[in-house]
Amino acid sequence: MSKTERLSHYAIMLVAVSALVVSVWQVRTSQEHNKLSVRPYLDFFTGWNNGVWRSDISNEGVGPAIITRVDYTYKGVTYNQLDDLLKAAGLLEKRVNSTNFGKDSPFAVERSVVFLELDRKDSPDRKRLGISVSVKYQSIYKEDFEVNLNF
């Protein structure tokens, strides 16, 4: 085999390896784009209106969220149910409205619900209650995310 033929073979191998590298890179980029194109983004919005404190949760992303777990913490104790937390905090009778989520609850894009609404007319100072909420959720690609609320 001549020197020119050997050089030609090496050039062909280099082109083939380069094509393989570009193909792998393109597949990874495409997968990442697909994941981002359906990524959920849950967020809390809170506010006061005539002595009523309200927190809404909404999906501001571009894909559905699958809520896998909601934890409520008050004074260092974690609760799995909102009613248990409200009893412990002495707020059960102050609840005006709330939403509970079961395991693997789907949450559609552009959906917004009242997460918790409390009558706080007797607390005009609007002090914090020392409650933390952690919502864990996934995308349809099983990517894990978390959003937290402290009030």
C-alpha positions in Angstrom: 0.0 0.0 0.0 1.4 3.4 -1.0 1.8 6.3 1.2 -1.1 8.2 -0.6 -3.5 5.3 0.0 -2.6 5.0 3.6 -3.1 8.8 4.1 -6.5 8.4 2.2 -7.6 5.7 4.7 -6.6 7.8 7.7 -8.6 10.7 6.3 -11.6 8.5 5.7 -11.4 7.2 9.3 -11.1 10.8 10.6 -14.2 11.9 8.7 -16.1 8.8 9.9 -15.1 9.4 13.6 -16.0 13.1 13.2 -19.4 12.2 11.8 -20.0 9.9 14.7 -19.0 12.5 17.3 -21.3 15.1 15.6 -24.2 12.6 15.5 -23.9 11.8 19.2 -23.7 15.5 20.1 -26.7 16.2 17.9 -28.8 13.4 19.6 -27.9 14.8 23.1 -28.7 18.3 22.1 -32.1 17.1 20.6 -32.9 15.2 23.8 -32.1 18.2 26.0 -34.3 20.4 23.8 -37.1 17.9 24.1 -36.8 17.9 27.9 -36.8 21.7 28.0 -39.8 22.0 25.7 -42.0 20.2 28.2 -40.5 21.4 31.5 -43.0 22.4 34.1 -42.5 25.3 36.5 -44.7 25.4 39.6 -44.7 28.6 41.6 -46.6 30.1 44.5 -48.3 33.5 44.5 -49.4 34.9 47.8 -51.3 38.0 48.8 -53.7 39.7 51.2 -57.3 40.8 50.4 -59.6 42.2 53.1 -57.9 40.3 55.9 -57.8 37.0 54.0 -54.3 35.6 53.2 -54.3 33.5 50.0 -51.7 31.4 48.3 -52.2 30.1 44.7 -50.1 27.5 43.0 -49.8 27.6 39.3 -47.8 25.9 36.5 -46.0 28.6 34.6 -44.0 26.1 32.6 -44.6 24.6 29.1 -45.3 21.0 30.2 -47.4 19.2 32.8 -46.1 18.7 36.3 -46.6 15.5 38.2 -46.8 16.3 41.9 -45.1 13.5 43.7 -45.1 14.7 47.3 -46.2 17.7 49.4 -44.7 18.2 52.9 -45.9 20.7 55.4 -43.6 21.7 58.3 -44.5 23.6 61.5 -42.2 24.0 64.5 -39.8 21.4 63.2 -42.5 18.7 62.7 -43.3 17.6 59.2 -46.9 16.6 58.2 -48.1 14.9 55.1 -51.6 16.2 55.2 -52.7 19.9 55.3 -55.4 19.3 57.8 -52.9 17.8 60.3 -50.7 20.9 59.9 -53.6 23.3 60.3 -54.7 21.5 63.5 -51.2 21.7 64.9 -50.9 25.4 64.1 -54.4 26.2 65.4 -55.5 27.4 62.0 -58.1 24.7 61.0 -61.1 27.0 61.8 -59.4 29.9 59.9 -59.2 27.9 56.6 -61.4 29.5 53.9 -60.3 27.3 51.0 -57.5 24.8 50.2 -56.4 22.2 47.8 -54.9 18.8 48.6 -52.8 16.9 46.1 -52.6 13.1 46.0 -49.5 11.2 45.0 -48.7 11.5 41.3 -51.3 14.2 40.8 -51.0 15.8 37.3 -50.9 19.5 37.1 -51.6 20.9 33.7 -49.9 23.8 32.0 -51.4 27.3 32.8 -53.4 25.7 35.6 -53.8 27.7 38.8 -55.6 26.7 42.0 -56.0 28.1 45.5 -53.4 26.2 47.5 -54.5 27.7 50.9 -56.7 30.6 51.9 -56.8 31.7 55.6 -59.0 34.2 57.3 -56.5 36.4 59.2 -58.7 39.4 60.0 -57.8 38.9 63.7 -54.0 39.3 62.8 -53.7 42.7 61.2 -49.9 42.7 61.7 -49.6 40.0 59.0 -46.8 38.3 60.9 -45.3 35.0 59.6 -46.8 31.8 61.0 -43.6 29.7 60.8 -45.1 27.3 58.3 -43.1 25.8 55.4 -44.5 23.9 52.4 -42.4 21.8 50.0 -43.9 20.6 46.8 -41.9 18.0 44.9 -42.8 17.3 41.3 -41.5 15.8 38.1 -41.7 16.4 34.4 -42.9 13.8 32.0 -39.2 12.9 31.6 -39.0 12.0 35.3 -36.8 15.0 36.1 -37.2 16.1 39.8 -38.0 19.6 40.8 -39.1 21.3 44.0 -40.9 24.6 45.0 -41.1 25.9 48.5 -43.3 28.4 50.3 -42.7 29.9 53.8 -45.3 31.9 55.5 
